[in-house]
Amino acid sequence: MARRKGRRWLVAAGISASFLTVLALVGWLAAQEIVTPQMAVLLGIATFGLYVGFGILIAVYRMISRLQ
């Protein structure tokens, strides 16, 4: 059981790291004036929405697979 809990932390850390990396990339694009600040905010919101949406999708899939 302890191993599984450790794995959950590892998965959570990986997801957080990838999310922060994408946000850092968006910030860098805004700083280099490749995208406008408004576009950077929209990219950040869209990225957050994708992570939340896929998180809900995975959670529902896991709950449904336990029913069978």
mmCIF file of the N, C-alpha and C atoms, coordinates in Angstrom:
data_MODEL
# 
_entry.id   MODEL 
# 
loop_
_atom_site.group_PDB 
_atom_site.id 
_atom_site.type_symbol 
_atom_site.label_atom_id 
_atom_site.label_alt_id 
_atom_site.label_comp_id 
_atom_site.label_asym_id 
_atom_site.label_entity_id 
_atom_site.label_seq_id 
_atom_site.pdbx_PDB_ins_code 
_atom_site.Cartn_x 
_atom_site.Cartn_y 
_atom_site.Cartn_z 
_atom_site.occupancy 
_atom_site.B_iso_or_equiv 
_atom_site.pdbx_formal_charge 
_atom_site.auth_seq_id 
_atom_site.auth_comp_id 
_atom_site.auth_asym_id 
_atom_site.auth_atom_id 
_atom_site.pdbx_PDB_model_num 
ATOM 1   N N  . MET A 1 1  ? 0.820   -1.197 0.000   1.00 0.00 ? 1  MET A N  1 
ATOM 2   C CA . MET A 1 1  ? 0.000   0.000  0.000   1.00 0.00 ? 1  MET A CA 1 
ATOM 3   C C  . MET A 1 1  ? 0.865   1.262  0.000   1.00 0.00 ? 1  MET A C  1 
ATOM 4   N N  . ALA A 1 2  ? 1.986   1.224  0.719   1.00 0.00 ? 2  ALA A N  1 
ATOM 5   C CA . ALA A 1 2  ? 2.855   2.396  0.771   1.00 0.00 ? 2  ALA A CA 1 
ATOM 6   C C  . ALA A 1 2  ? 3.453   2.686  -0.601  1.00 0.00 ? 2  ALA A C  1 
ATOM 7   N N  . ARG A 1 3  ? 3.724   1.627  -1.355  1.00 0.00 ? 3  ARG A N  1 
ATOM 8   C CA . ARG A 1 3  ? 4.290   1.834  -2.679  1.00 0.00 ? 3  ARG A CA 1 
ATOM 9   C C  . ARG A 1 3  ? 3.300   2.545  -3.592  1.00 0.00 ? 3  ARG A C  1 
ATOM 10  N N  . ARG A 1 4  ? 2.046   2.155  -3.497  1.00 0.00 ? 4  ARG A N  1 
ATOM 11  C CA . ARG A 1 4  ? 1.030   2.791  -4.330  1.00 0.00 ? 4  ARG A CA 1 
ATOM 12  C C  . ARG A 1 4  ? 0.884   4.267  -3.971  1.00 0.00 ? 4  ARG A C  1 
ATOM 13  N N  . LYS A 1 5  ? 0.932   4.583  -2.678  1.00 0.00 ? 5  LYS A N  1 
ATOM 14  C CA . LYS A 1 5  ? 0.827   5.972  -2.261  1.00 0.00 ? 5  LYS A CA 1 
ATOM 15  C C  . LYS A 1 5  ? 2.015   6.777  -2.793  1.00 0.00 ? 5  LYS A C  1 
ATOM 16  N N  . GLY A 1 6  ? 3.194   6.179  -2.765  1.00 0.00 ? 6  GLY A N  1 
ATOM 17  C CA . GLY A 1 6  ? 4.364   6.843  -3.320  1.00 0.00 ? 6  GLY A CA 1 
ATOM 18  C C  . GLY A 1 6  ? 4.231   7.066  -4.814  1.00 0.00 ? 6  GLY A C  1 
ATOM 19  N N  . ARG A 1 7  ? 3.603   6.117  -5.486  1.00 0.00 ? 7  ARG A N  1 
ATOM 20  C CA . ARG A 1 7  ? 3.405   6.262  -6.927  1.00 0.00 ? 7  ARG A CA 1 
ATOM 21  C C  . ARG A 1 7  ? 2.436   7.393  -7.226  1.00 0.00 ? 7  ARG A C  1 
ATOM 22  N N  . ARG A 1 8  ? 1.418   7.544  -6.383  1.00 0.00 ? 8  ARG A N  1 
ATOM 23  C CA . ARG A 1 8  ? 0.469   8.639  -6.591  1.00 0.00 ? 8  ARG A CA 1 
ATOM 24  C C  . ARG A 1 8  ? 1.175   9.982  -6.498  1.00 0.00 ? 8  ARG A C  1 
ATOM 25  N N  . TRP A 1 9  ? 2.068   10.102 -5.524  1.00 0.00 ? 9  TRP A N  1 
ATOM 26  C CA . TRP A 1 9  ? 2.814   11.354 -5.390  1.00 0.00 ? 9  TRP A CA 1 
ATOM 27  C C  . TRP A 1 9  ? 3.705   11.591 -6.602  1.00 0.00 ? 9  TRP A C  1 
ATOM 28  N N  . LEU A 1 10 ? 4.277   10.529 -7.127  1.00 0.00 ? 10 LEU A N  1 
ATOM 29  C CA . LEU A 1 10 ? 5.130   10.651 -8.299  1.00 0.00 ? 10 LEU A CA 1 
ATOM 30  C C  . LEU A 1 10 ? 4.325   11.093 -9.519  1.00 0.00 ? 10 LEU A C  1 
ATOM 31  N N  . VAL A 1 11 ? 3.144   10.525 -9.694  1.00 0.00 ? 11 VAL A N  1 
ATOM 32  C CA . VAL A 1 11 ? 2.276   10.921 -10.810 1.00 0.00 ? 11 VAL A CA 1 
ATOM 33  C C  . VAL A 1 11 ? 1.839   12.372 -10.647 1.00 0.00 ? 11 VAL A C  1 
ATOM 34  N N  . ALA A 1 12 ? 1.449   12.749 -9.428  1.00 0.00 ? 12 ALA A N  1 
ATOM 35  C CA . ALA A 1 12 ? 1.029   14.133 -9.175  1.00 0.00 ? 12 ALA A CA 1 
ATOM 36  C C  . ALA A 1 12 ? 2.175   15.104 -9.430  1.00 0.00 ? 12 ALA A C  1 
ATOM 37  N N  . ALA A 1 13 ? 3.382   14.725 -9.033  1.00 0.00 ? 13 ALA A N  1 
ATOM 38  C CA . ALA A 1 13 ? 4.543   15.587 -9.271  1.00 0.00 ? 13 ALA A CA 1 
ATOM 39  C C  . ALA A 1 13 ? 4.832   15.717 -10.764 1.00 0.00 ? 13 ALA A C  1 
ATOM 40  N N  . GLY A 1 14 ? 4.687   14.629 -11.505 1.00 0.00 ? 14 GLY A N  1 
ATOM 41  C CA . GLY A 1 14 ? 4.911   14.673 -12.950 1.00 0.00 ? 14 GLY A CA 1 
ATOM 42  C C  . GLY A 1 14 ? 3.894   15.542 -13.665 1.00 0.00 ? 14 GLY A C  1 
ATOM 43  N N  . ILE A 1 15 ? 2.637   15.428 -13.266 1.00 0.00 ? 15 ILE A N  1 
ATOM 44  C CA . ILE A 1 15 ? 1.592   16.254 -13.871 1.00 0.00 ? 15 ILE A CA 1 
ATOM 45  C C  . ILE A 1 15 ? 1.826   17.723 -13.548 1.00 0.00 ? 15 ILE A C  1 
ATOM 46  N N  . SER A 1 16 ? 2.169   18.006 -12.297 1.00 0.00 ? 16 SER A N  1 
ATOM 47  C CA . SER A 1 16 ? 2.433   19.395 -11.898 1.00 0.00 ? 16 SER A CA 1 
ATOM 48  C C  . SER A 1 16 ? 3.630   19.964 -12.647 1.00 0.00 ? 16 SER A C  1 
ATOM 49  N N  . ALA A 1 17 ? 4.674   19.160 -12.784 1.00 0.00 ? 17 ALA A N  1 
ATOM 50  C CA . ALA A 1 17 ? 5.867   19.626 -13.488 1.00 0.00 ? 17 ALA A CA 1 
ATOM 51  C C  . ALA A 1 17 ? 5.568   19.908 -14.959 1.00 0.00 ? 17 ALA A C  1 
ATOM 52  N N  . SER A 1 18 ? 4.797   19.039 -15.599 1.00 0.00 ? 18 SER A N  1 
ATOM 53  C CA . SER A 1 18 ? 4.485   19.272 -17.010 1.00 0.00 ? 18 SER A CA 1 
ATOM 54  C C  . SER A 1 18 ? 3.599   20.500 -17.181 1.00 0.00 ? 18 SER A C  1 
ATOM 55  N N  . PHE A 1 19 ? 2.650   20.700 -16.253 1.00 0.00 ? 19 PHE A N  1 
ATOM 56  C CA . PHE A 1 19 ? 1.785   21.874 -16.322 1.00 0.00 ? 19 PHE A CA 1 
ATOM 57  C C  . PHE A 1 19 ? 2.600   23.156 -16.145 1.00 0.00 ? 19 PHE A C  1 
ATOM 58  N N  . LEU A 1 20 ? 3.487   23.165 -15.157 1.00 0.00 ? 20 LEU A N  1 
ATOM 59  C CA . LEU A 1 20 ? 4.308   24.354 -14.923 1.00 0.00 ? 20 LEU A CA 1 
ATOM 60  C C  . LEU A 1 20 ? 5.281   24.600 -16.074 1.00 0.00 ? 20 LEU A C  1 
ATOM 61  N N  . THR A 1 21 ? 5.745   23.529 -16.709 1.00 0.00 ? 21 THR A N  1 
ATOM 62  C CA . THR A 1 21 ? 6.629   23.687 -17.867 1.00 0.00 ? 21 THR A CA 1 
ATOM 63  C C  . THR A 1 21 ? 5.894   24.350 -19.024 1.00 0.00 ? 21 THR A C  1 
ATOM 64  N N  . VAL A 1 22 ? 4.666   23.925 -19.267 1.00 0.00 ? 22 VAL A N  1 
ATOM 65  C CA . VAL A 1 22 ? 3.878   24.532 -20.346 1.00 0.00 ? 22 VAL A CA 1 
ATOM 66  C C  . VAL A 1 22 ? 3.603   26.001 -20.030 1.00 0.00 ? 22 VAL A C  1 
ATOM 67  N N  . LEU A 1 23 ? 3.271   26.299 -18.768 1.00 0.00 ? 23 LEU A N  1 
ATOM 68  C CA . LEU A 1 23 ? 3.034   27.696 -18.394 1.00 0.00 ? 23 LEU A CA 1 
ATOM 69  C C  . LEU A 1 23 ? 4.305   28.530 -18.508 1.00 0.00 ? 23 LEU A C  1 
ATOM 70  N N  . ALA A 1 24 ? 5.452   27.951 -18.177 1.00 0.00 ? 24 ALA A N  1 
ATOM 71  C CA . ALA A 1 24 ? 6.721   28.664 -18.333 1.00 0.00 ? 24 ALA A CA 1 
ATOM 72  C C  . ALA A 1 24 ? 6.995   28.947 -19.810 1.00 0.00 ? 24 ALA A C  1 
ATOM 73  N N  . LEU A 1 25 ? 6.679   27.995 -20.665 1.00 0.00 ? 25 LEU A N  1 
ATOM 74  C CA . LEU A 1 25 ? 6.850   28.198 -22.106 1.00 0.00 ? 25 LEU A CA 1 
ATOM 75  C C  . LEU A 1 25 ? 5.942   29.313 -22.612 1.00 0.00 ? 25 LEU A C  1 
ATOM 76  N N  . VAL A 1 26 ? 4.716   29.345 -22.143 1.00 0.00 ? 26 VAL A N  1 
ATOM 77  C CA . VAL A 1 26 ? 3.784   30.410 -22.532 1.00 0.00 ? 26 VAL A CA 1 
ATOM 78  C C  . VAL A 1 26 ? 4.306   31.756 -22.035 1.00 0.00 ? 26 VAL A C  1 
ATOM 79  N N  . GLY A 1 27 ? 4.818   31.788 -20.812 1.00 0.00 ? 27 GLY A N  1 
ATOM 80  C CA . GLY A 1 27 ? 5.401   33.025 -20.284 1.00 0.00 ? 27 GLY A CA 1 
ATOM 81  C C  . GLY A 1 27 ? 6.598   33.481 -21.093 1.00 0.00 ? 27 GLY A C  1 
ATOM 82  N N  . TRP A 1 28 ? 7.427   32.538 -21.513 1.00 0.00 ? 28 TRP A N  1 
ATOM 83  C CA . TRP A 1 28 ? 8.589   32.883 -22.329 1.00 0.00 ? 28 TRP A CA 1 
ATOM 84  C C  . TRP A 1 28 ? 8.147   33.435 -23.689 1.00 0.00 ? 28 TRP A C  1 
ATOM 85  N N  . LEU A 1 29 ? 7.124   32.822 -24.280 1.00 0.00 ? 29 LEU A N  1 
ATOM 86  C CA . LEU A 1 29 ? 6.610   33.323 -25.557 1.00 0.00 ? 29 LEU A CA 1 
ATOM 87  C C  . LEU A 1 29 ? 6.079   34.747 -25.417 1.00 0.00 ? 29 LEU A C  1 
ATOM 88  N N  . ALA A 1 30 ? 5.438   35.034 -24.295 1.00 0.00 ? 30 ALA A N  1 
ATOM 89  C CA . ALA A 1 30 ? 4.930   36.389 -24.067 1.00 0.00 ? 30 ALA A CA 1 
ATOM 90  C C  . ALA A 1 30 ? 6.083   37.357 -23.832 1.00 0.00 ? 30 ALA A C  1 
ATOM 91  N N  . ALA A 1 31 ? 7.112   36.925 -23.107 1.00 0.00 ? 31 ALA A N  1 
ATOM 92  C CA . ALA A 1 31 ? 8.254   37.798 -22.832 1.00 0.00 ? 31 ALA A CA 1 
ATOM 93  C C  . ALA A 1 31 ? 9.032   38.120 -24.106 1.00 0.00 ? 31 ALA A C  1 
ATOM 94  N N  . GLN A 1 32 ? 9.107   37.170 -25.026 1.00 0.00 ? 32 GLN A N  1 
ATOM 95  C CA . GLN A 1 32 ? 9.803   37.392 -26.294 1.00 0.00 ? 32 GLN A CA 1 
ATOM 96  C C  . GLN A 1 32 ? 8.927   38.117 -27.315 1.00 0.00 ? 32 GLN A C  1 
ATOM 97  N N  . GLU A 1 33 ? 7.709   38.444 -26.909 1.00 0.00 ? 33 GLU A N  1 
ATOM 98  C CA . GLU A 1 33 ? 6.727   39.126 -27.750 1.00 0.00 ? 33 GLU A CA 1 
ATOM 99  C C  . GLU A 1 33 ? 6.385   38.327 -29.008 1.00 0.00 ? 33 GLU A C  1 
ATOM 100 N N  . ILE A 1 34 ? 6.430   37.015 -28.883 1.00 0.00 ? 34 ILE A N  1 
ATOM 101 C CA . ILE A 1 34 ? 5.988   36.146 -29.970 1.00 0.00 ? 34 ILE A CA 1 
ATOM 102 C C  . ILE A 1 34 ? 4.468   36.090 -29.966 1.00 0.00 ? 34 ILE A C  1 
ATOM 103 N N  . VAL A 1 35 ? 3.888   36.092 -28.762 1.00 0.00 ? 35 VAL A N  1 
ATOM 104 C CA . VAL A 1 35 ? 2.442   36.186 -28.600 1.00 0.00 ? 35 VAL A CA 1 
ATOM 105 C C  . VAL A 1 35 ? 2.152   37.401 -27.730 1.00 0.00 ? 35 VAL A C  1 
ATOM 106 N N  . THR A 1 36 ? 0.965   37.939 -27.862 1.00 0.00 ? 36 THR A N  1 
ATOM 107 C CA . THR A 1 36 ? 0.575   39.094 -27.046 1.00 0.00 ? 36 THR A CA 1 
ATOM 108 C C  . THR A 1 36 ? 0.255   38.629 -25.625 1.00 0.00 ? 36 THR A C  1 
ATOM 109 N N  . PRO A 1 37 ? 0.275   39.544 -24.661 1.00 0.00 ? 37 PRO A N  1 
ATOM 110 C CA . PRO A 1 37 ? -0.079  39.154 -23.286 1.00 0.00 ? 37 PRO A CA 1 
ATOM 111 C C  . PRO A 1 37 ? -1.493  38.575 -23.180 1.00 0.00 ? 37 PRO A C  1 
ATOM 112 N N  . GLN A 1 38 ? -2.418  39.107 -23.957 1.00 0.00 ? 38 GLN A N  1 
ATOM 113 C CA . GLN A 1 38 ? -3.778  38.569 -23.940 1.00 0.00 ? 38 GLN A CA 1 
ATOM 114 C C  . GLN A 1 38 ? -3.802  37.124 -24.444 1.00 0.00 ? 38 GLN A C  1 
ATOM 115 N N  . MET A 1 39 ? -3.036  36.860 -25.484 1.00 0.00 ? 39 MET A N  1 
ATOM 116 C CA . MET A 1 39 ? -2.958  35.499 -26.014 1.00 0.00 ? 39 MET A CA 1 
ATOM 117 C C  . MET A 1 39 ? -2.300  34.571 -25.002 1.00 0.00 ? 39 MET A C  1 
ATOM 118 N N  . ALA A 1 40 ? -1.307  35.067 -24.277 1.00 0.00 ? 40 ALA A N  1 
ATOM 119 C CA . ALA A 1 40 ? -0.649  34.249 -23.256 1.00 0.00 ? 40 ALA A CA 1 
ATOM 120 C C  . ALA A 1 40 ? -1.628  33.874 -22.144 1.00 0.00 ? 40 ALA A C  1 
ATOM 121 N N  . VAL A 1 41 ? -2.472  34.823 -21.743 1.00 0.00 ? 41 VAL A N  1 
ATOM 122 C CA . VAL A 1 41 ? -3.476  34.522 -20.717 1.00 0.00 ? 41 VAL A CA 1 
ATOM 123 C C  . VAL A 1 41 ? -4.454  33.472 -21.235 1.00 0.00 ? 41 VAL A C  1 
ATOM 124 N N  . LEU A 1 42 ? -4.892  33.619 -22.469 1.00 0.00 ? 42 LEU A N  1 
ATOM 125 C CA . LEU A 1 42 ? -5.808  32.635 -23.051 1.00 0.00 ? 42 LEU A CA 1 
ATOM 126 C C  . LEU A 1 42 ? -5.159  31.259 -23.170 1.00 0.00 ? 42 LEU A C  1 
ATOM 127 N N  . LEU A 1 43 ? -3.880  31.226 -23.528 1.00 0.00 ? 43 LEU A N  1 
ATOM 128 C CA . LEU A 1 43 ? -3.173  29.951 -23.598 1.00 0.00 ? 43 LEU A CA 1 
ATOM 129 C C  . LEU A 1 43 ? -3.077  29.303 -22.220 1.00 0.00 ? 43 LEU A C  1 
ATOM 130 N N  . GLY A 1 44 ? -2.831  30.101 -21.197 1.00 0.00 ? 44 GLY A N  1 
ATOM 131 C CA . GLY A 1 44 ? -2.773  29.572 -19.835 1.00 0.00 ? 44 GLY A CA 1 
ATOM 132 C C  . GLY A 1 44 ? -4.106  29.015 -19.380 1.00 0.00 ? 44 GLY A C  1 
ATOM 133 N N  . ILE A 1 45 ? -5.178  29.743 -19.669 1.00 0.00 ? 45 ILE A N  1 
ATOM 134 C CA . ILE A 1 45 ? -6.518  29.276 -19.293 1.00 0.00 ? 45 ILE A CA 1 
ATOM 135 C C  . ILE A 1 45 ? -6.879  28.010 -20.066 1.00 0.00 ? 45 ILE A C  1 
ATOM 136 N N  . ALA A 1 46 ? -6.543  27.974 -21.349 1.00 0.00 ? 46 ALA A N  1 
ATOM 137 C CA . ALA A 1 46 ? -6.837  26.788 -22.159 1.00 0.00 ? 46 ALA A CA 1 
ATOM 138 C C  . ALA A 1 46 ? -6.049  25.576 -21.666 1.00 0.00 ? 46 ALA A C  1 
ATOM 139 N N  . THR A 1 47 ? -4.799  25.786 -21.298 1.00 0.00 ? 47 THR A N  1 
ATOM 140 C CA . THR A 1 47 ? -3.985  24.690 -20.766 1.00 0.00 ? 47 THR A CA 1 
ATOM 141 C C  . THR A 1 47 ? -4.582  24.154 -19.473 1.00 0.00 ? 47 THR A C  1 
ATOM 142 N N  . PHE A 1 48 ? -4.992  25.049 -18.592 1.00 0.00 ? 48 PHE A N  1 
ATOM 143 C CA . PHE A 1 48 ? -5.625  24.633 -17.339 1.00 0.00 ? 48 PHE A CA 1 
ATOM 144 C C  . PHE A 1 48 ? -6.900  23.839 -17.626 1.00 0.00 ? 48 PHE A C  1 
ATOM 145 N N  . GLY A 1 49 ? -7.695  24.322 -18.571 1.00 0.00 ? 49 GLY A N  1 
ATOM 146 C CA . GLY A 1 49 ? -8.923  23.621 -18.931 1.00 0.00 ? 49 GLY A CA 1 
ATOM 147 C C  . GLY A 1 49 ? -8.664  22.229 -19.477 1.00 0.00 ? 49 GLY A C  1 
ATOM 148 N N  . LEU A 1 50 ? -7.625  22.092 -20.292 1.00 0.00 ? 50 LEU A N  1 
ATOM 149 C CA . LEU A 1 50 ? -7.285  20.773 -20.818 1.00 0.00 ? 50 LEU A CA 1 
ATOM 150 C C  . LEU A 1 50 ? -6.869  19.818 -19.709 1.00 0.00 ? 50 LEU A C  1 
ATOM 151 N N  . TYR A 1 51 ? -6.051  20.298 -18.784 1.00 0.00 ? 51 TYR A N  1 
ATOM 152 C CA . TYR A 1 51 ? -5.608  19.439 -17.681 1.00 0.00 ? 51 TYR A CA 1 
ATOM 153 C C  . TYR A 1 51 ? -6.788  19.028 -16.806 1.00 0.00 ? 51 TYR A C  1 
ATOM 154 N N  . VAL A 1 52 ? -7.683  19.952 -16.500 1.00 0.00 ? 52 VAL A N  1 
ATOM 155 C CA . VAL A 1 52 ? -8.852  19.624 -15.677 1.00 0.00 ? 52 VAL A CA 1 
ATOM 156 C C  . VAL A 1 52 ? -9.777  18.671 -16.432 1.00 0.00 ? 52 VAL A C  1 
ATOM 157 N N  . GLY A 1 53 ? -10.032 18.957 -17.698 1.00 0.00 ? 53 GLY A N  1 
ATOM 158 C CA . GLY A 1 53 ? -10.924 18.118 -18.494 1.00 0.00 ? 53 GLY A CA 1 
ATOM 159 C C  . GLY A 1 53 ? -10.416 16.695 -18.634 1.00 0.00 ? 53 GLY A C  1 
ATOM 160 N N  . PHE A 1 54 ? -9.147  16.538 -18.967 1.00 0.00 ? 54 PHE A N  1 
ATOM 161 C CA . PHE A 1 54 ? -8.601  15.189 -19.089 1.00 0.00 ? 54 PHE A CA 1 
ATOM 162 C C  . PHE A 1 54 ? -8.513  14.500 -17.733 1.00 0.00 ? 54 PHE A C  1 
ATOM 163 N N  . GLY A 1 55 ? -8.300  15.264 -16.669 1.00 0.00 ? 55 GLY A N  1 
ATOM 164 C CA . GLY A 1 55 ? -8.304  14.677 -15.329 1.00 0.00 ? 55 GLY A CA 1 
ATOM 165 C C  . GLY A 1 55 ? -9.661  14.100 -14.979 1.00 0.00 ? 55 GLY A C  1 
ATOM 166 N N  . ILE A 1 56 ? -10.717 14.839 -15.293 1.00 0.00 ? 56 ILE A N  1 
ATOM 167 C CA . ILE A 1 56 ? -12.076 14.338 -15.051 1.00 0.00 ? 56 ILE A CA 1 
ATOM 168 C C  . ILE A 1 56 ? -12.351 13.116 -15.921 1.00 0.00 ? 56 ILE A C  1 
ATOM 169 N N  . LEU A 1 57 ? -11.925 13.162 -17.169 1.00 0.00 ? 57 LEU A N  1 
ATOM 170 C CA . LEU A 1 57 ? -12.123 12.032 -18.075 1.00 0.00 ? 57 LEU A CA 1 
ATOM 171 C C  . LEU A 1 57 ? -11.439 10.773 -17.547 1.00 0.00 ? 57 LEU A C  1 
ATOM 172 N N  . ILE A 1 58 ? -10.219 10.897 -17.069 1.00 0.00 ? 58 ILE A N  1 
ATOM 173 C CA . ILE A 1 58 ? -9.487  9.747  -16.531 1.00 0.00 ? 58 ILE A CA 1 
ATOM 174 C C  . ILE A 1 58 ? -10.152 9.241  -15.260 1.00 0.00 ? 58 ILE A C  1 
ATOM 175 N N  . ALA A 1 59 ? -10.605 10.155 -14.399 1.00 0.00 ? 59 ALA A N  1 
ATOM 176 C CA . ALA A 1 59 ? -11.263 9.741  -13.153 1.00 0.00 ? 59 ALA A CA 1 
ATOM 177 C C  . ALA A 1 59 ? -12.553 8.978  -13.448 1.00 0.00 ? 59 ALA A C  1 
ATOM 178 N N  . VAL A 1 60 ? -13.342 9.451  -14.394 1.00 0.00 ? 60 VAL A N  1 
ATOM 179 C CA . VAL A 1 60 ? -14.589 8.764  -14.753 1.00 0.00 ? 60 VAL A CA 1 
ATOM 180 C C  . VAL A 1 60 ? -14.282 7.404  -15.374 1.00 0.00 ? 60 VAL A C  1 
ATOM 181 N N  . TYR A 1 61 ? -13.280 7.335  -16.217 1.00 0.00 ? 61 TYR A N  1 
ATOM 182 C CA . TYR A 1 61 ? -12.893 6.060  -16.825 1.00 0.00 ? 61 TYR A CA 1 
ATOM 183 C C  . TYR A 1 61 ? -12.495 5.045  -15.758 1.00 0.00 ? 61 TYR A C  1 
ATOM 184 N N  . ARG A 1 62 ? -11.736 5.491  -14.767 1.00 0.00 ? 62 ARG A N  1 
ATOM 185 C CA . ARG A 1 62 ? -11.314 4.577  -13.693 1.00 0.00 ? 62 ARG A CA 1 
ATOM 186 C C  . ARG A 1 62 ? -12.502 4.120  -12.857 1.00 0.00 ? 62 ARG A C  1 
ATOM 187 N N  . MET A 1 63 ? -13.453 5.018  -12.608 1.00 0.00 ? 63 MET A N  1 
ATOM 188 C CA . MET A 1 63 ? -14.638 4.625  -11.838 1.00 0.00 ? 63 MET A CA 1 
ATOM 189 C C  . MET A 1 63 ? -15.492 3.626  -12.615 1.00 0.00 ? 63 MET A C  1 
ATOM 190 N N  . ILE A 1 64 ? -15.647 3.833  -13.915 1.00 0.00 ? 64 ILE A N  1 
ATOM 191 C CA . ILE A 1 64 ? -16.443 2.920  -14.733 1.00 0.00 ? 64 ILE A CA 1 
ATOM 192 C C  . ILE A 1 64 ? -15.756 1.562  -14.837 1.00 0.00 ? 64 ILE A C  1 
ATOM 193 N N  . SER A 1 65 ? -14.442 1.544  -14.964 1.00 0.00 ? 65 SER A N  1 
ATOM 194 C CA . SER A 1 65 ? -13.742 0.263  -15.080 1.00 0.00 ? 65 SER A CA 1 
ATOM 195 C C  . SER A 1 65 ? -13.835 -0.549 -13.792 1.00 0.00 ? 65 SER A C  1 
ATOM 196 N N  . ARG A 1 66 ? -14.015 0.095  -12.649 1.00 0.00 ? 66 ARG A N  1 
ATOM 197 C CA . ARG A 1 66 ? -14.179 -0.635 -11.390 1.00 0.00 ? 66 ARG A CA 1 
ATOM 198 C C  . ARG A 1 66 ? -15.557 -1.280 -11.291 1.00 0.00 ? 66 ARG A C  1 
ATOM 199 N N  . LEU A 1 67 ? -16.544 -0.777 -12.026 1.00 0.00 ? 67 LEU A N  1 
ATOM 200 C CA . LEU A 1 67 ? -17.894 -1.327 -11.964 1.00 0.00 ? 67 LEU A CA 1 
ATOM 201 C C  . LEU A 1 67 ? -17.995 -2.679 -12.657 1.00 0.00 ? 67 LEU A C  1 
ATOM 202 N N  . GLN A 1 68 ? -17.143 -2.925 -13.613 1.00 0.00 ? 68 GLN A N  1 
ATOM 203 C CA . GLN A 1 68 ? -17.271 -4.150 -14.409 1.00 0.00 ? 68 GLN A CA 1 
ATOM 204 C C  . GLN A 1 68 ? -16.701 -5.346 -13.723 1.00 0.00 ? 68 GLN A C  1 
# 
